Amino acid sequence: QVQLVESGGGSVQPGGSLRLSCAVSGISLTMYKMNWYRQAPGKQRELVAHISVGGTTNYADSVEGRFTVSRDNVENTVLLQMNNLQREDTAVYYCNAVNVMSRQYSYWGQGTQVTVSS
């Protein structure tokens, strides 16, 4: 059974930091590209950060320079370090794994809430 479990969300003031973690079980991350998505109330889910098996990263323009995604293929964990958080970063954040051979094999976590407010 494949499981992706996010943790690390919470409430923070503008300018603060949080680190999200995605613990993966049931698959080997060596075969999966990893993504972090977020969905704010009333908005569509959007891709925030992507990291390839080899560690190449891409970010949404809105988080470039503030967020950093990393992965540990041995520990089967993916992290999202979020710095200088802004109110518009408030959303539920989801971890997503996509098989490098077939997008048919795509798995999601349950999400973790991030709230940025003063």
GUKOL-403649 format. One record per residue (C-alpha): x, y, z. Coordinates in pm, 1 decimal, always signed. Example, Ala and Ser with C-alpha at 12.3 -4.5 7.8 and 13.67 -1.06 7.14 Angstrom:
<zakols>
+----------+----------+----------+
!       c1 !       c2 !       c3 !
+----------+----------+----------+
!  +1230.0 !   -450.0 !   +780.0 !
!  +1367.0 !   -106.0 !   +714.0 !
+----------+----------+----------+
</zakols>
This chain:
<zakols>
+----------+----------+----------+
!       c1 !       c2 !       c3 !
+----------+----------+----------+
!     +0.0 !     +0.0 !     +0.0 !
!   +137.3 !   +336.2 !   -105.1 !
!   +121.8 !   +614.7 !   +150.6 !
!   +235.3 !   +975.3 !   +138.2 !
!   +207.9 !  +1151.5 !   +473.0 !
!   +268.7 !  +1524.7 !   +497.6 !
!   +359.4 !  +1699.0 !   +820.9 !
!   +498.3 !  +2029.4 !   +939.4 !
!   +211.5 !  +2259.9 !   +855.6 !
!    +77.6 !  +2516.6 !  +1097.8 !
!    +22.1 !  +2885.8 !  +1158.9 !
!   +295.8 !  +3143.9 !  +1118.4 !
!   +324.4 !  +3519.8 !  +1092.5 !
!   +421.5 !  +3690.0 !   +766.0 !
!   +794.6 !  +3663.9 !   +717.0 !
!   +813.7 !  +3338.2 !   +910.8 !
!   +927.4 !  +2993.7 !   +803.6 !
!   +794.2 !  +2640.7 !   +800.8 !
!   +936.7 !  +2312.1 !   +681.4 !
!   +699.7 !  +2056.2 !   +534.8 !
!   +790.4 !  +1690.4 !   +523.2 !
!   +646.3 !  +1412.3 !   +307.4 !
!   +715.1 !  +1060.1 !   +428.3 !
!   +662.2 !   +802.5 !   +153.8 !
!   +608.7 !   +430.3 !   +198.6 !
!   +515.7 !   +146.4 !    -35.0 !
!   +721.4 !   +273.5 !   -329.4 !
!  +1083.9 !   +357.1 !   -393.9 !
!  +1147.2 !   +725.0 !   -454.7 !
!  +1422.9 !   +630.0 !   -699.6 !
!  +1145.0 !   +573.7 !   -953.4 !
!   +936.2 !   +881.5 !   -879.3 !
!   +941.8 !  +1248.6 !   -957.2 !
!   +811.7 !  +1446.7 !   -663.0 !
!   +592.0 !  +1753.2 !   -651.5 !
!   +446.9 !  +1987.0 !   -393.5 !
!   +110.8 !  +2138.9 !   -481.0 !
!   -109.0 !  +2376.7 !   -287.5 !
!   -473.2 !  +2471.0 !   -294.0 !
!   -609.3 !  +2789.1 !   -140.2 !
!   -980.4 !  +2831.3 !    -61.0 !
!  -1177.7 !  +2896.1 !   -378.4 !
!   -876.2 !  +2841.9 !   -602.0 !
!   -746.5 !  +2561.4 !   -818.8 !
!   -464.8 !  +2338.6 !   -703.9 !
!   -132.4 !  +2475.2 !   -827.8 !
!   +214.3 !  +2328.0 !   -863.4 !
!   +455.5 !  +2490.5 !   -620.4 !
!   +776.0 !  +2290.6 !   -657.1 !
!   +910.3 !  +1992.2 !   -849.1 !
!  +1216.1 !  +1778.7 !   -793.1 !
!  +1339.6 !  +1509.3 !  -1028.4 !
!  +1488.0 !  +1176.2 !   -921.8 !
!  +1832.2 !  +1324.7 !   -972.2 !
!  +1755.4 !  +1639.7 !   -774.9 !
!  +1679.9 !  +1895.5 !  -1046.3 !
!  +1429.5 !  +2147.7 !   -912.5 !
!  +1170.2 !  +2384.2 !  -1056.4 !
!   +950.4 !  +2635.6 !   -875.5 !
!   +644.1 !  +2844.6 !   -936.5 !
!   +735.2 !  +3207.2 !   -996.0 !
!   +545.6 !  +3307.9 !   -682.8 !
!   +774.5 !  +3104.7 !   -453.7 !
!  +1107.1 !  +3120.7 !   -641.0 !
!  +1382.1 !  +3227.8 !   -403.1 !
!  +1171.4 !  +3162.2 !    -92.1 !
!  +1094.3 !  +2789.7 !   -110.2 !
!  +1341.8 !  +2505.1 !   -141.0 !
!  +1249.3 !  +2145.5 !   -222.0 !
!  +1480.9 !  +1854.7 !   -141.8 !
!  +1462.6 !  +1478.0 !   -132.1 !
!  +1627.8 !  +1182.8 !    +34.9 !
!  +1587.5 !   +874.5 !   -181.9 !
!  +1723.9 !   +649.7 !    +91.9 !
!  +1495.0 !   +778.1 !   +367.4 !
!  +1205.2 !   +808.7 !   +116.8 !
!  +1137.5 !  +1163.5 !   +229.6 !
!  +1074.5 !  +1490.6 !    +50.2 !
!  +1103.4 !  +1828.2 !   +220.3 !
!   +975.8 !  +2175.7 !   +137.2 !
!  +1152.0 !  +2455.3 !   +322.8 !
!   +939.3 !  +2768.7 !   +310.2 !
!  +1092.7 !  +3100.7 !   +410.6 !
!   +958.1 !  +3455.4 !   +415.1 !
!   +604.1 !  +3326.0 !   +409.2 !
!   +333.8 !  +3564.4 !   +292.5 !
!    -43.3 !  +3568.1 !   +343.0 !
!    -92.2 !  +3448.2 !    -13.0 !
!    +96.4 !  +3129.2 !    +74.4 !
!   -196.9 !  +3022.1 !   +291.9 !
!   -325.2 !  +2693.9 !   +151.3 !
!   -339.4 !  +2320.3 !   +197.3 !
!    -11.4 !  +2174.0 !    +73.7 !
!     -2.7 !  +1833.5 !    -92.5 !
!   +281.0 !  +1595.5 !   -170.4 !
!   +260.0 !  +1410.2 !   -505.0 !
!   +466.0 !  +1125.8 !   -647.8 !
!   +466.9 !  +1049.6 !  -1022.2 !
!   +635.0 !   +742.5 !  -1167.9 !
!   +911.2 !   +829.6 !  -1414.9 !
!   +800.4 !   +553.6 !  -1655.0 !
!   +424.8 !   +612.9 !  -1646.9 !
!   +219.9 !   +907.1 !  -1521.2 !
!    -55.6 !   +652.7 !  -1462.9 !
!   +114.2 !   +577.9 !  -1134.5 !
!    +57.7 !   +896.7 !   -938.8 !
!     +0.2 !   +916.9 !   -566.0 !
!   -110.8 !  +1194.9 !   -332.4 !
!    -87.8 !  +1270.9 !    +34.6 !
!   -376.6 !  +1394.0 !   +244.6 !
!   -244.4 !  +1748.7 !   +269.7 !
!   -125.7 !  +1974.8 !   +548.7 !
!   -263.7 !  +2321.0 !   +626.6 !
!    -35.9 !  +2624.3 !   +617.1 !
!   -181.2 !  +2949.8 !   +746.9 !
!     +5.3 !  +3278.1 !   +728.7 !
!   -151.7 !  +3561.6 !   +926.3 !
!    -67.8 !  +3826.9 !  +1178.1 !
+----------+----------+----------+
</zakols>
